[in-house]
Amino acid sequence: MTSQRCILHPMLLIPFVENSFKHGAIIDGCLAIMIAVKRNSEMLFFEVENSVLEKTNDSTGIGLENIKKAIRNVISKCIYFRNK
């Protein structure tokens, strides 16, 4: 297996982290945020989770759509988004 470099566009992942702070819930005085970055030979996996009081379906998803458009403007490869 050869070592390959993975280069990210500057600030590409920042909106996801900012979003976790904006929409996270403070529980017992703490806002919990988990960030994971993993890579295999073909893909980069980026995951951000934040604490929530309860799941609601009242989100319009416009923020995620704006992020998708911005990323697609920067890179041409296929990108998959999964919102839990």
mmCIF file of the N, C-alpha and C atoms, coordinates in Angstrom:
data_MODEL
# 
_entry.id   MODEL 
# 
loop_
_atom_site.group_PDB 
_atom_site.id 
_atom_site.type_symbol 
_atom_site.label_atom_id 
_atom_site.label_alt_id 
_atom_site.label_comp_id 
_atom_site.label_asym_id 
_atom_site.label_entity_id 
_atom_site.label_seq_id 
_atom_site.pdbx_PDB_ins_code 
_atom_site.Cartn_x 
_atom_site.Cartn_y 
_atom_site.Cartn_z 
_atom_site.occupancy 
_atom_site.B_iso_or_equiv 
_atom_site.pdbx_formal_charge 
_atom_site.auth_seq_id 
_atom_site.auth_comp_id 
_atom_site.auth_asym_id 
_atom_site.auth_atom_id 
_atom_site.pdbx_PDB_model_num 
ATOM 1   N N  . MET A 1 1  ? 0.854   -1.189 0.000  1.00 0.00 ? 1  MET A N  1 
ATOM 2   C CA . MET A 1 1  ? 0.000   0.000  0.000  1.00 0.00 ? 1  MET A CA 1 
ATOM 3   C C  . MET A 1 1  ? 0.891   1.239  0.000  1.00 0.00 ? 1  MET A C  1 
ATOM 4   N N  . THR A 1 2  ? 0.641   2.132  -0.916 1.00 0.00 ? 2  THR A N  1 
ATOM 5   C CA . THR A 1 2  ? 1.420   3.359  -0.970 1.00 0.00 ? 2  THR A CA 1 
ATOM 6   C C  . THR A 1 2  ? 0.718   4.450  -0.178 1.00 0.00 ? 2  THR A C  1 
ATOM 7   N N  . SER A 1 3  ? 1.513   5.313  0.370  1.00 0.00 ? 3  SER A N  1 
ATOM 8   C CA . SER A 1 3  ? 0.960   6.423  1.139  1.00 0.00 ? 3  SER A CA 1 
ATOM 9   C C  . SER A 1 3  ? 0.531   7.531  0.183  1.00 0.00 ? 3  SER A C  1 
ATOM 10  N N  . GLN A 1 4  ? -0.692  8.012  0.352  1.00 0.00 ? 4  GLN A N  1 
ATOM 11  C CA . GLN A 1 4  ? -1.191  9.096  -0.479 1.00 0.00 ? 4  GLN A CA 1 
ATOM 12  C C  . GLN A 1 4  ? -1.530  10.283 0.393  1.00 0.00 ? 4  GLN A C  1 
ATOM 13  N N  . ARG A 1 5  ? -1.317  11.456 -0.158 1.00 0.00 ? 5  ARG A N  1 
ATOM 14  C CA . ARG A 1 5  ? -1.657  12.672 0.569  1.00 0.00 ? 5  ARG A CA 1 
ATOM 15  C C  . ARG A 1 5  ? -3.117  13.017 0.317  1.00 0.00 ? 5  ARG A C  1 
ATOM 16  N N  . CYS A 1 6  ? -3.723  13.542 1.329  1.00 0.00 ? 6  CYS A N  1 
ATOM 17  C CA . CYS A 1 6  ? -5.105  14.005 1.225  1.00 0.00 ? 6  CYS A CA 1 
ATOM 18  C C  . CYS A 1 6  ? -5.094  15.495 1.525  1.00 0.00 ? 6  CYS A C  1 
ATOM 19  N N  . ILE A 1 7  ? -5.396  16.297 0.530  1.00 0.00 ? 7  ILE A N  1 
ATOM 20  C CA . ILE A 1 7  ? -5.352  17.742 0.690  1.00 0.00 ? 7  ILE A CA 1 
ATOM 21  C C  . ILE A 1 7  ? -6.778  18.284 0.666  1.00 0.00 ? 7  ILE A C  1 
ATOM 22  N N  . LEU A 1 8  ? -7.104  19.052 1.686  1.00 0.00 ? 8  LEU A N  1 
ATOM 23  C CA . LEU A 1 8  ? -8.425  19.657 1.777  1.00 0.00 ? 8  LEU A CA 1 
ATOM 24  C C  . LEU A 1 8  ? -8.341  21.142 1.440  1.00 0.00 ? 8  LEU A C  1 
ATOM 25  N N  . HIS A 1 9  ? -9.376  21.623 0.813  1.00 0.00 ? 9  HIS A N  1 
ATOM 26  C CA . HIS A 1 9  ? -9.478  23.049 0.550  1.00 0.00 ? 9  HIS A CA 1 
ATOM 27  C C  . HIS A 1 9  ? -9.543  23.775 1.903  1.00 0.00 ? 9  HIS A C  1 
ATOM 28  N N  . PRO A 1 10 ? -8.837  24.881 2.056  1.00 0.00 ? 10 PRO A N  1 
ATOM 29  C CA . PRO A 1 10 ? -8.859  25.599 3.340  1.00 0.00 ? 10 PRO A CA 1 
ATOM 30  C C  . PRO A 1 10 ? -10.289 25.929 3.778  1.00 0.00 ? 10 PRO A C  1 
ATOM 31  N N  . MET A 1 11 ? -10.562 25.667 5.006  1.00 0.00 ? 11 MET A N  1 
ATOM 32  C CA . MET A 1 11 ? -11.831 25.992 5.659  1.00 0.00 ? 11 MET A CA 1 
ATOM 33  C C  . MET A 1 11 ? -13.026 25.217 5.114  1.00 0.00 ? 11 MET A C  1 
ATOM 34  N N  . LEU A 1 12 ? -12.808 24.127 4.412  1.00 0.00 ? 12 LEU A N  1 
ATOM 35  C CA . LEU A 1 12 ? -13.889 23.343 3.829  1.00 0.00 ? 12 LEU A CA 1 
ATOM 36  C C  . LEU A 1 12 ? -14.814 22.743 4.889  1.00 0.00 ? 12 LEU A C  1 
ATOM 37  N N  . LEU A 1 13 ? -14.263 22.332 6.009  1.00 0.00 ? 13 LEU A N  1 
ATOM 38  C CA . LEU A 1 13 ? -15.052 21.644 7.030  1.00 0.00 ? 13 LEU A CA 1 
ATOM 39  C C  . LEU A 1 13 ? -15.565 22.570 8.133  1.00 0.00 ? 13 LEU A C  1 
ATOM 40  N N  . ILE A 1 14 ? -15.120 23.815 8.123  1.00 0.00 ? 14 ILE A N  1 
ATOM 41  C CA . ILE A 1 14 ? -15.502 24.774 9.169  1.00 0.00 ? 14 ILE A CA 1 
ATOM 42  C C  . ILE A 1 14 ? -17.020 24.937 9.316  1.00 0.00 ? 14 ILE A C  1 
ATOM 43  N N  . PRO A 1 15 ? -17.803 25.042 8.236  1.00 0.00 ? 15 PRO A N  1 
ATOM 44  C CA . PRO A 1 15 ? -19.248 25.232 8.421  1.00 0.00 ? 15 PRO A CA 1 
ATOM 45  C C  . PRO A 1 15 ? -19.921 24.111 9.219  1.00 0.00 ? 15 PRO A C  1 
ATOM 46  N N  . PHE A 1 16 ? -19.426 22.890 9.075  1.00 0.00 ? 16 PHE A N  1 
ATOM 47  C CA . PHE A 1 16 ? -20.015 21.776 9.824  1.00 0.00 ? 16 PHE A CA 1 
ATOM 48  C C  . PHE A 1 16 ? -19.742 21.917 11.315 1.00 0.00 ? 16 PHE A C  1 
ATOM 49  N N  . VAL A 1 17 ? -18.532 22.337 11.656 1.00 0.00 ? 17 VAL A N  1 
ATOM 50  C CA . VAL A 1 17 ? -18.178 22.526 13.061 1.00 0.00 ? 17 VAL A CA 1 
ATOM 51  C C  . VAL A 1 17 ? -18.951 23.715 13.636 1.00 0.00 ? 17 VAL A C  1 
ATOM 52  N N  . GLU A 1 18 ? -19.031 24.802 12.895 1.00 0.00 ? 18 GLU A N  1 
ATOM 53  C CA . GLU A 1 18 ? -19.803 25.962 13.346 1.00 0.00 ? 18 GLU A CA 1 
ATOM 54  C C  . GLU A 1 18 ? -21.264 25.589 13.581 1.00 0.00 ? 18 GLU A C  1 
ATOM 55  N N  . ASN A 1 19 ? -21.809 24.786 12.686 1.00 0.00 ? 19 ASN A N  1 
ATOM 56  C CA . ASN A 1 19 ? -23.198 24.362 12.803 1.00 0.00 ? 19 ASN A CA 1 
ATOM 57  C C  . ASN A 1 19 ? -23.437 23.555 14.083 1.00 0.00 ? 19 ASN A C  1 
ATOM 58  N N  . SER A 1 20 ? -22.462 22.746 14.475 1.00 0.00 ? 20 SER A N  1 
ATOM 59  C CA . SER A 1 20 ? -22.626 21.944 15.692 1.00 0.00 ? 20 SER A CA 1 
ATOM 60  C C  . SER A 1 20 ? -22.665 22.837 16.935 1.00 0.00 ? 20 SER A C  1 
ATOM 61  N N  . PHE A 1 21 ? -21.911 23.932 16.925 1.00 0.00 ? 21 PHE A N  1 
ATOM 62  C CA . PHE A 1 21 ? -21.967 24.876 18.045 1.00 0.00 ? 21 PHE A CA 1 
ATOM 63  C C  . PHE A 1 21 ? -23.302 25.628 18.035 1.00 0.00 ? 21 PHE A C  1 
ATOM 64  N N  . LYS A 1 22 ? -23.743 26.027 16.847 1.00 0.00 ? 22 LYS A N  1 
ATOM 65  C CA . LYS A 1 22 ? -24.975 26.808 16.733 1.00 0.00 ? 22 LYS A CA 1 
ATOM 66  C C  . LYS A 1 22 ? -26.199 26.008 17.174 1.00 0.00 ? 22 LYS A C  1 
ATOM 67  N N  . HIS A 1 23 ? -26.250 24.735 16.802 1.00 0.00 ? 23 HIS A N  1 
ATOM 68  C CA . HIS A 1 23 ? -27.447 23.936 17.043 1.00 0.00 ? 23 HIS A CA 1 
ATOM 69  C C  . HIS A 1 23 ? -27.301 22.945 18.193 1.00 0.00 ? 23 HIS A C  1 
ATOM 70  N N  . GLY A 1 24 ? -26.149 22.907 18.829 1.00 0.00 ? 24 GLY A N  1 
ATOM 71  C CA . GLY A 1 24 ? -25.955 22.006 19.961 1.00 0.00 ? 24 GLY A CA 1 
ATOM 72  C C  . GLY A 1 24 ? -26.675 22.502 21.200 1.00 0.00 ? 24 GLY A C  1 
ATOM 73  N N  . ALA A 1 25 ? -26.971 21.584 22.095 1.00 0.00 ? 25 ALA A N  1 
ATOM 74  C CA . ALA A 1 25 ? -27.674 21.927 23.333 1.00 0.00 ? 25 ALA A CA 1 
ATOM 75  C C  . ALA A 1 25 ? -26.710 21.842 24.511 1.00 0.00 ? 25 ALA A C  1 
ATOM 76  N N  . ILE A 1 26 ? -26.808 22.820 25.394 1.00 0.00 ? 26 ILE A N  1 
ATOM 77  C CA . ILE A 1 26 ? -26.015 22.789 26.621 1.00 0.00 ? 26 ILE A CA 1 
ATOM 78  C C  . ILE A 1 26 ? -26.777 21.951 27.639 1.00 0.00 ? 26 ILE A C  1 
ATOM 79  N N  . ILE A 1 27 ? -26.159 20.854 28.043 1.00 0.00 ? 27 ILE A N  1 
ATOM 80  C CA . ILE A 1 27 ? -26.764 19.928 28.996 1.00 0.00 ? 27 ILE A CA 1 
ATOM 81  C C  . ILE A 1 27 ? -25.868 19.855 30.212 1.00 0.00 ? 27 ILE A C  1 
ATOM 82  N N  . ASP A 1 28 ? -26.418 20.144 31.370 1.00 0.00 ? 28 ASP A N  1 
ATOM 83  C CA . ASP A 1 28 ? -25.656 20.162 32.623 1.00 0.00 ? 28 ASP A CA 1 
ATOM 84  C C  . ASP A 1 28 ? -24.421 21.060 32.512 1.00 0.00 ? 28 ASP A C  1 
ATOM 85  N N  . GLY A 1 29 ? -24.572 22.188 31.843 1.00 0.00 ? 29 GLY A N  1 
ATOM 86  C CA . GLY A 1 29 ? -23.494 23.161 31.730 1.00 0.00 ? 29 GLY A CA 1 
ATOM 87  C C  . GLY A 1 29 ? -22.455 22.844 30.671 1.00 0.00 ? 29 GLY A C  1 
ATOM 88  N N  . CYS A 1 30 ? -22.673 21.791 29.871 1.00 0.00 ? 30 CYS A N  1 
ATOM 89  C CA . CYS A 1 30 ? -21.688 21.410 28.855 1.00 0.00 ? 30 CYS A CA 1 
ATOM 90  C C  . CYS A 1 30 ? -22.322 21.273 27.474 1.00 0.00 ? 30 CYS A C  1 
ATOM 91  N N  . LEU A 1 31 ? -21.613 21.735 26.492 1.00 0.00 ? 31 LEU A N  1 
ATOM 92  C CA . LEU A 1 31 ? -21.976 21.496 25.102 1.00 0.00 ? 31 LEU A CA 1 
ATOM 93  C C  . LEU A 1 31 ? -20.996 20.452 24.590 1.00 0.00 ? 31 LEU A C  1 
ATOM 94  N N  . ALA A 1 32 ? -21.491 19.265 24.317 1.00 0.00 ? 32 ALA A N  1 
ATOM 95  C CA . ALA A 1 32 ? -20.627 18.171 23.868 1.00 0.00 ? 32 ALA A CA 1 
ATOM 96  C C  . ALA A 1 32 ? -20.574 18.152 22.340 1.00 0.00 ? 32 ALA A C  1 
ATOM 97  N N  . ILE A 1 33 ? -19.360 18.174 21.813 1.00 0.00 ? 33 ILE A N  1 
ATOM 98  C CA . ILE A 1 33 ? -19.154 18.099 20.369 1.00 0.00 ? 33 ILE A CA 1 
ATOM 99  C C  . ILE A 1 33 ? -18.079 17.055 20.095 1.00 0.00 ? 33 ILE A C  1 
ATOM 100 N N  . MET A 1 34 ? -18.391 16.130 19.200 1.00 0.00 ? 34 MET A N  1 
ATOM 101 C CA . MET A 1 34 ? -17.443 15.080 18.819 1.00 0.00 ? 34 MET A CA 1 
ATOM 102 C C  . MET A 1 34 ? -17.125 15.272 17.338 1.00 0.00 ? 34 MET A C  1 
ATOM 103 N N  . ILE A 1 35 ? -15.838 15.313 17.028 1.00 0.00 ? 35 ILE A N  1 
ATOM 104 C CA . ILE A 1 35 ? -15.390 15.453 15.643 1.00 0.00 ? 35 ILE A CA 1 
ATOM 105 C C  . ILE A 1 35 ? -14.487 14.276 15.321 1.00 0.00 ? 35 ILE A C  1 
ATOM 106 N N  . ALA A 1 36 ? -14.786 13.595 14.222 1.00 0.00 ? 36 ALA A N  1 
ATOM 107 C CA . ALA A 1 36 ? -13.969 12.452 13.802 1.00 0.00 ? 36 ALA A CA 1 
ATOM 108 C C  . ALA A 1 36 ? -13.616 12.608 12.330 1.00 0.00 ? 36 ALA A C  1 
ATOM 109 N N  . VAL A 1 37 ? -12.364 12.361 12.006 1.00 0.00 ? 37 VAL A N  1 
ATOM 110 C CA . VAL A 1 37 ? -11.900 12.365 10.624 1.00 0.00 ? 37 VAL A CA 1 
ATOM 111 C C  . VAL A 1 37 ? -11.177 11.053 10.391 1.00 0.00 ? 37 VAL A C  1 
ATOM 112 N N  . LYS A 1 38 ? -11.643 10.328 9.384  1.00 0.00 ? 38 LYS A N  1 
ATOM 113 C CA . LYS A 1 38 ? -11.026 9.041  9.037  1.00 0.00 ? 38 LYS A CA 1 
ATOM 114 C C  . LYS A 1 38 ? -10.803 9.010  7.536  1.00 0.00 ? 38 LYS A C  1 
ATOM 115 N N  . ARG A 1 39 ? -9.843  8.224  7.128  1.00 0.00 ? 39 ARG A N  1 
ATOM 116 C CA . ARG A 1 39 ? -9.535  8.132  5.708  1.00 0.00 ? 39 ARG A CA 1 
ATOM 117 C C  . ARG A 1 39 ? -9.185  6.703  5.348  1.00 0.00 ? 39 ARG A C  1 
ATOM 118 N N  . ASN A 1 40 ? -9.686  6.250  4.223  1.00 0.00 ? 40 ASN A N  1 
ATOM 119 C CA . ASN A 1 40 ? -9.186  4.994  3.673  1.00 0.00 ? 40 ASN A CA 1 
ATOM 120 C C  . ASN A 1 40 ? -8.539  5.314  2.333  1.00 0.00 ? 40 ASN A C  1 
ATOM 121 N N  . SER A 1 41 ? -8.267  4.331  1.550  1.00 0.00 ? 41 SER A N  1 
ATOM 122 C CA . SER A 1 41 ? -7.538  4.588  0.302  1.00 0.00 ? 41 SER A CA 1 
ATOM 123 C C  . SER A 1 41 ? -8.354  5.370  -0.721 1.00 0.00 ? 41 SER A C  1 
ATOM 124 N N  . GLU A 1 42 ? -9.671  5.406  -0.559 1.00 0.00 ? 42 GLU A N  1 
ATOM 125 C CA . GLU A 1 42 ? -10.506 6.065  -1.557 1.00 0.00 ? 42 GLU A CA 1 
ATOM 126 C C  . GLU A 1 42 ? -11.313 7.252  -1.040 1.00 0.00 ? 42 GLU A C  1 
ATOM 127 N N  . MET A 1 43 ? -11.559 7.296  0.274  1.00 0.00 ? 43 MET A N  1 
ATOM 128 C CA . MET A 1 43 ? -12.481 8.303  0.787  1.00 0.00 ? 43 MET A CA 1 
ATOM 129 C C  . MET A 1 43 ? -11.983 8.936  2.076  1.00 0.00 ? 43 MET A C  1 
ATOM 130 N N  . LEU A 1 44 ? -12.500 10.146 2.306  1.00 0.00 ? 44 LEU A N  1 
ATOM 131 C CA . LEU A 1 44 ? -12.298 10.832 3.574  1.00 0.00 ? 44 LEU A CA 1 
ATOM 132 C C  . LEU A 1 44 ? -13.654 10.881 4.262  1.00 0.00 ? 44 LEU A C  1 
ATOM 133 N N  . PHE A 1 45 ? -13.700 10.457 5.524  1.00 0.00 ? 45 PHE A N  1 
ATOM 134 C CA . PHE A 1 45 ? -14.929 10.469 6.308  1.00 0.00 ? 45 PHE A CA 1 
ATOM 135 C C  . PHE A 1 45 ? -14.803 11.548 7.374  1.00 0.00 ? 45 PHE A C  1 
ATOM 136 N N  . PHE A 1 46 ? -15.770 12.425 7.430  1.00 0.00 ? 46 PHE A N  1 
ATOM 137 C CA . PHE A 1 46 ? -15.780 13.514 8.398  1.00 0.00 ? 46 PHE A CA 1 
ATOM 138 C C  . PHE A 1 46 ? -17.120 13.482 9.109  1.00 0.00 ? 46 PHE A C  1 
ATOM 139 N N  . GLU A 1 47 ? -17.079 13.426 10.418 1.00 0.00 ? 47 GLU A N  1 
ATOM 140 C CA . GLU A 1 47 ? -18.310 13.332 11.198 1.00 0.00 ? 47 GLU A CA 1 
ATOM 141 C C  . GLU A 1 47 ? -18.270 14.322 12.350 1.00 0.00 ? 47 GLU A C  1 
ATOM 142 N N  . VAL A 1 48 ? -19.365 15.042 12.529 1.00 0.00 ? 48 VAL A N  1 
ATOM 143 C CA . VAL A 1 48 ? -19.504 15.975 13.647 1.00 0.00 ? 48 VAL A CA 1 
ATOM 144 C C  . VAL A 1 48 ? -20.813 15.646 14.346 1.00 0.00 ? 48 VAL A C  1 
ATOM 145 N N  . GLU A 1 49 ? -20.751 15.464 15.651 1.00 0.00 ? 49 GLU A N  1 
ATOM 146 C CA . GLU A 1 49 ? -21.951 15.238 16.456 1.00 0.00 ? 49 GLU A CA 1 
ATOM 147 C C  . GLU A 1 49 ? -21.961 16.247 17.588 1.00 0.00 ? 49 GLU A C  1 
ATOM 148 N N  . ASN A 1 50 ? -23.160 16.688 17.935 1.00 0.00 ? 50 ASN A N  1 
ATOM 149 C CA . ASN A 1 50 ? -23.293 17.605 19.063 1.00 0.00 ? 50 ASN A CA 1 
ATOM 150 C C  . ASN A 1 50 ? -24.418 17.118 19.966 1.00 0.00 ? 50 ASN A C  1 
ATOM 151 N N  . SER A 1 51 ? -24.385 17.604 21.202 1.00 0.00 ? 51 SER A N  1 
ATOM 152 C CA . SER A 1 51 ? -25.422 17.223 22.152 1.00 0.00 ? 51 SER A CA 1 
ATOM 153 C C  . SER A 1 51 ? -26.744 17.877 21.759 1.00 0.00 ? 51 SER A C  1 
ATOM 154 N N  . VAL A 1 52 ? -27.835 17.131 21.950 1.00 0.00 ? 52 VAL A N  1 
ATOM 155 C CA . VAL A 1 52 ? -29.172 17.627 21.648 1.00 0.00 ? 52 VAL A CA 1 
ATOM 156 C C  . VAL A 1 52 ? -30.107 17.253 22.785 1.00 0.00 ? 52 VAL A C  1 
ATOM 157 N N  . LEU A 1 53 ? -31.097 18.085 23.020 1.00 0.00 ? 53 LEU A N  1 
ATOM 158 C CA . LEU A 1 53 ? -32.094 17.774 24.039 1.00 0.00 ? 53 LEU A CA 1 
ATOM 159 C C  . LEU A 1 53 ? -33.102 16.769 23.507 1.00 0.00 ? 53 LEU A C  1 
ATOM 160 N N  . GLU A 1 54 ? -33.578 16.993 22.318 1.00 0.00 ? 54 GLU A N  1 
ATOM 161 C CA . GLU A 1 54 ? -34.492 16.060 21.662 1.00 0.00 ? 54 GLU A CA 1 
ATOM 162 C C  . GLU A 1 54 ? -34.448 16.302 20.176 1.00 0.00 ? 54 GLU A C  1 
ATOM 163 N N  . LYS A 1 55 ? -34.653 15.251 19.410 1.00 0.00 ? 55 LYS A N  1 
ATOM 164 C CA . LYS A 1 55 ? -34.649 15.391 17.962 1.00 0.00 ? 55 LYS A CA 1 
ATOM 165 C C  . LYS A 1 55 ? -35.977 15.961 17.495 1.00 0.00 ? 55 LYS A C  1 
ATOM 166 N N  . THR A 1 56 ? -35.887 16.935 16.610 1.00 0.00 ? 56 THR A N  1 
ATOM 167 C CA . THR A 1 56 ? -37.094 17.497 16.009 1.00 0.00 ? 56 THR A CA 1 
ATOM 168 C C  . THR A 1 56 ? -36.934 17.476 14.494 1.00 0.00 ? 56 THR A C  1 
ATOM 169 N N  . ASN A 1 57 ? -38.025 17.511 13.817 1.00 0.00 ? 57 ASN A N  1 
ATOM 170 C CA . ASN A 1 57 ? -37.999 17.526 12.347 1.00 0.00 ? 57 ASN A CA 1 
ATOM 171 C C  . ASN A 1 57 ? -38.406 18.882 11.792 1.00 0.00 ? 57 ASN A C  1 
ATOM 172 N N  . ASP A 1 58 ? -38.190 19.934 12.582 1.00 0.00 ? 58 ASP A N  1 
ATOM 173 C CA . ASP A 1 58 ? -38.608 21.266 12.148 1.00 0.00 ? 58 ASP A CA 1 
ATOM 174 C C  . ASP A 1 58 ? -37.538 22.007 11.350 1.00 0.00 ? 58 ASP A C  1 
ATOM 175 N N  . SER A 1 59 ? -36.442 21.362 11.065 1.00 0.00 ? 59 SER A N  1 
ATOM 176 C CA . SER A 1 59 ? -35.363 22.001 10.312 1.00 0.00 ? 59 SER A CA 1 
ATOM 177 C C  . SER A 1 59 ? -35.722 22.083 8.835  1.00 0.00 ? 59 SER A C  1 
ATOM 178 N N  . THR A 1 60 ? -35.381 23.198 8.225  1.00 0.00 ? 60 THR A N  1 
ATOM 179 C CA . THR A 1 60 ? -35.601 23.353 6.781  1.00 0.00 ? 60 THR A CA 1 
ATOM 180 C C  . THR A 1 60 ? -34.467 22.726 5.984  1.00 0.00 ? 60 THR A C  1 
ATOM 181 N N  . GLY A 1 61 ? -33.307 22.529 6.609  1.00 0.00 ? 61 GLY A N  1 
ATOM 182 C CA . GLY A 1 61 ? -32.166 21.944 5.922  1.00 0.00 ? 61 GLY A CA 1 
ATOM 183 C C  . GLY A 1 61 ? -31.464 22.903 4.985  1.00 0.00 ? 61 GLY A C  1 
ATOM 184 N N  . ILE A 1 62 ? -31.835 24.177 4.998  1.00 0.00 ? 62 ILE A N  1 
ATOM 185 C CA . ILE A 1 62 ? -31.252 25.150 4.070  1.00 0.00 ? 62 ILE A CA 1 
ATOM 186 C C  . ILE A 1 62 ? -29.755 25.331 4.325  1.00 0.00 ? 62 ILE A C  1 
ATOM 187 N N  . GLY A 1 63 ? -29.349 25.252 5.583  1.00 0.00 ? 63 GLY A N  1 
ATOM 188 C CA . GLY A 1 63 ? -27.928 25.391 5.901  1.00 0.00 ? 63 GLY A CA 1 
ATOM 189 C C  . GLY A 1 63 ? -27.098 24.284 5.290  1.00 0.00 ? 63 GLY A C  1 
ATOM 190 N N  . LEU A 1 64 ? -27.570 23.053 5.402  1.00 0.00 ? 64 LEU A N  1 
ATOM 191 C CA . LEU A 1 64 ? -26.859 21.914 4.820  1.00 0.00 ? 64 LEU A CA 1 
ATOM 192 C C  . LEU A 1 64 ? -26.829 22.018 3.300  1.00 0.00 ? 64 LEU A C  1 
ATOM 193 N N  . GLU A 1 65 ? -27.924 22.444 2.697  1.00 0.00 ? 65 GLU A N  1 
ATOM 194 C CA . GLU A 1 65 ? -27.954 22.614 1.239  1.00 0.00 ? 65 GLU A CA 1 
ATOM 195 C C  . GLU A 1 65 ? -26.956 23.682 0.793  1.00 0.00 ? 65 GLU A C  1 
ATOM 196 N N  . ASN A 1 66 ? -26.842 24.770 1.536  1.00 0.00 ? 66 ASN A N  1 
ATOM 197 C CA . ASN A 1 66 ? -25.869 25.817 1.193  1.00 0.00 ? 66 ASN A CA 1 
ATOM 198 C C  . ASN A 1 66 ? -24.448 25.301 1.290  1.00 0.00 ? 66 ASN A C  1 
ATOM 199 N N  . ILE A 1 67 ? -24.171 24.488 2.312  1.00 0.00 ? 67 ILE A N  1 
ATOM 200 C CA . ILE A 1 67 ? -22.836 23.905 2.463  1.00 0.00 ? 67 ILE A CA 1 
ATOM 201 C C  . ILE A 1 67 ? -22.540 22.970 1.294  1.00 0.00 ? 67 ILE A C  1 
ATOM 202 N N  . LYS A 1 68 ? -23.501 22.134 0.913  1.00 0.00 ? 68 LYS A N  1 
ATOM 203 C CA . LYS A 1 68 ? -23.310 21.214 -0.219 1.00 0.00 ? 68 LYS A CA 1 
ATOM 204 C C  . LYS A 1 68 ? -22.968 21.988 -1.488 1.00 0.00 ? 68 LYS A C  1 
ATOM 205 N N  . LYS A 1 69 ? -23.711 23.054 -1.761 1.00 0.00 ? 69 LYS A N  1 
ATOM 206 C CA . LYS A 1 69 ? -23.458 23.850 -2.962 1.00 0.00 ? 69 LYS A CA 1 
ATOM 207 C C  . LYS A 1 69 ? -22.063 24.463 -2.936 1.00 0.00 ? 69 LYS A C  1 
ATOM 208 N N  . ALA A 1 70 ? -21.663 24.975 -1.783 1.00 0.00 ? 70 ALA A N  1 
ATOM 209 C CA . ALA A 1 70 ? -20.338 25.591 -1.670 1.00 0.00 ? 70 ALA A CA 1 
ATOM 210 C C  . ALA A 1 70 ? -19.242 24.570 -1.913 1.00 0.00 ? 70 ALA A C  1 
ATOM 211 N N  . ILE A 1 71 ? -19.406 23.379 -1.360 1.00 0.00 ? 71 ILE A N  1 
ATOM 212 C CA . ILE A 1 71 ? -18.389 22.338 -1.534 1.00 0.00 ? 71 ILE A CA 1 
ATOM 213 C C  . ILE A 1 71 ? -18.342 21.876 -2.986 1.00 0.00 ? 71 ILE A C  1 
ATOM 214 N N  . ARG A 1 72 ? -19.484 21.694 -3.591 1.00 0.00 ? 72 ARG A N  1 
ATOM 215 C CA . ARG A 1 72 ? -19.508 21.250 -4.988 1.00 0.00 ? 72 ARG A CA 1 
ATOM 216 C C  . ARG A 1 72 ? -18.900 22.294 -5.927 1.00 0.00 ? 72 ARG A C  1 
ATOM 217 N N  . ASN A 1 73 ? -18.950 23.571 -5.544 1.00 0.00 ? 73 ASN A N  1 
ATOM 218 C CA . ASN A 1 73 ? -18.310 24.608 -6.341 1.00 0.00 ? 73 ASN A CA 1 
ATOM 219 C C  . ASN A 1 73 ? -16.792 24.522 -6.268 1.00 0.00 ? 73 ASN A C  1 
ATOM 220 N N  . VAL A 1 74 ? -16.283 23.941 -5.182 1.00 0.00 ? 74 VAL A N  1 
ATOM 221 C CA . VAL A 1 74 ? -14.838 23.861 -4.969 1.00 0.00 ? 74 VAL A CA 1 
ATOM 222 C C  . VAL A 1 74 ? -14.256 22.590 -5.571 1.00 0.00 ? 74 VAL A C  1 
ATOM 223 N N  . ILE A 1 75 ? -14.960 21.482 -5.417 1.00 0.00 ? 75 ILE A N  1 
ATOM 224 C CA . ILE A 1 75 ? -14.431 20.217 -5.923 1.00 0.00 ? 75 ILE A CA 1 
ATOM 225 C C  . ILE A 1 75 ? -15.436 19.577 -6.866 1.00 0.00 ? 75 ILE A C  1 
ATOM 226 N N  . SER A 1 76 ? -14.941 18.748 -7.752 1.00 0.00 ? 76 SER A N  1 
ATOM 227 C CA . SER A 1 76 ? -15.817 18.158 -8.761 1.00 0.00 ? 76 SER A CA 1 
ATOM 228 C C  . SER A 1 76 ? -16.148 16.695 -8.494 1.00 0.00 ? 76 SER A C  1 
ATOM 229 N N  . LYS A 1 77 ? -15.526 16.077 -7.524 1.00 0.00 ? 77 LYS A N  1 
ATOM 230 C CA . LYS A 1 77 ? -15.808 14.674 -7.248 1.00 0.00 ? 77 LYS A CA 1 
ATOM 231 C C  . LYS A 1 77 ? -17.147 14.526 -6.558 1.00 0.00 ? 77 LYS A C  1 
ATOM 232 N N  . CYS A 1 78 ? -17.676 13.335 -6.612 1.00 0.00 ? 78 CYS A N  1 
ATOM 233 C CA . CYS A 1 78 ? -18.962 13.040 -6.000 1.00 0.00 ? 78 CYS A CA 1 
ATOM 234 C C  . CYS A 1 78 ? -18.844 13.093 -4.479 1.00 0.00 ? 78 CYS A C  1 
ATOM 235 N N  . ILE A 1 79 ? -19.793 13.764 -3.854 1.00 0.00 ? 79 ILE A N  1 
ATOM 236 C CA . ILE A 1 79 ? -19.801 13.907 -2.401 1.00 0.00 ? 79 ILE A CA 1 
ATOM 237 C C  . ILE A 1 79 ? -21.123 13.367 -1.875 1.00 0.00 ? 79 ILE A C  1 
ATOM 238 N N  . TYR A 1 80 ? -21.050 12.603 -0.806 1.00 0.00 ? 80 TYR A N  1 
ATOM 239 C CA . TYR A 1 80 ? -22.253 12.079 -0.187 1.00 0.00 ? 80 TYR A CA 1 
ATOM 240 C C  . TYR A 1 80 ? -22.409 12.712 1.192  1.00 0.00 ? 80 TYR A C  1 
ATOM 241 N N  . PHE A 1 81 ? -23.601 13.191 1.483  1.00 0.00 ? 81 PHE A N  1 
ATOM 242 C CA . PHE A 1 81 ? -23.900 13.765 2.791  1.00 0.00 ? 81 PHE A CA 1 
ATOM 243 C C  . PHE A 1 81 ? -24.937 12.888 3.467  1.00 0.00 ? 81 PHE A C  1 
ATOM 244 N N  . ARG A 1 82 ? -24.737 12.654 4.746  1.00 0.00 ? 82 ARG A N  1 
ATOM 245 C CA . ARG A 1 82 ? -25.736 11.921 5.508  1.00 0.00 ? 82 ARG A CA 1 
ATOM 246 C C  . ARG A 1 82 ? -26.015 12.727 6.763  1.00 0.00 ? 82 ARG A C  1 
ATOM 247 N N  . ASN A 1 83 ? -27.257 13.096 6.951  1.00 0.00 ? 83 ASN A N  1 
ATOM 248 C CA . ASN A 1 83 ? -27.665 13.848 8.110  1.00 0.00 ? 83 ASN A CA 1 
ATOM 249 C C  . ASN A 1 83 ? -28.424 12.914 9.022  1.00 0.00 ? 83 ASN A C  1 
ATOM 250 N N  . LYS A 1 84 ? -27.874 12.664 10.202 1.00 0.00 ? 84 LYS A N  1 
ATOM 251 C CA . LYS A 1 84 ? -28.533 11.737 11.138 1.00 0.00 ? 84 LYS A CA 1 
ATOM 252 C C  . LYS A 1 84 ? -29.649 12.402 11.862 1.00 0.00 ? 84 LYS A C  1 
# 
